[in-house]
Amino acid sequence: MRAFSLLLLRISLGLLLVIWGVDKLVNVEHAIAVSDRFYLGVVSAPLLWKMFGVLQLLLGAAVITGLWQRYTYPAQAIVNGITLLGVWRSVVDPWGWYLEGTNVLFYPSLIVFAGCLVLWAFRDEDRLAPGRR
């Protein structure tokens, strides 16, 4: 059960990175809008978003396959941690009772981040990753 759970967690978290990486490649306007809304417009250059999309896609593929876990799992946690920071209001006040601009649909960012930490913490238990017994 443990190995299957880690496999499912690894695949689902990796697919999330792949999906968002593809989104950055095919809908760069969406990436810029998200940057403007949640990250103070820090990155608004379309070429940079396409590069981020490729890197995110590659990171997601590495996570799915379980490759280079020592490096990809912390990188995944950083990427999803940045996302969590961007939507912190929705985690603290999902219904917008006290904070403006929240959305209950962003609350799972906390769960995704926690999943990244679990996957990272139990990487030695992931027996269904390539090269593992």
Buried (B, 14 or more C-beta within 10 A) or exposed (E): EEEEBBBEBBBBBBBBBBEBBBBBBEEBEEBBEBBEEBBEEEBEEEEBBBBBBBBBBBBBBBBBBBEEBEEBBBBBBEBBBEBBEBBBBBBEBBEEEEEEEBEEEBBBBBEBBBBBBBBBEBBEBBEBBEEEE
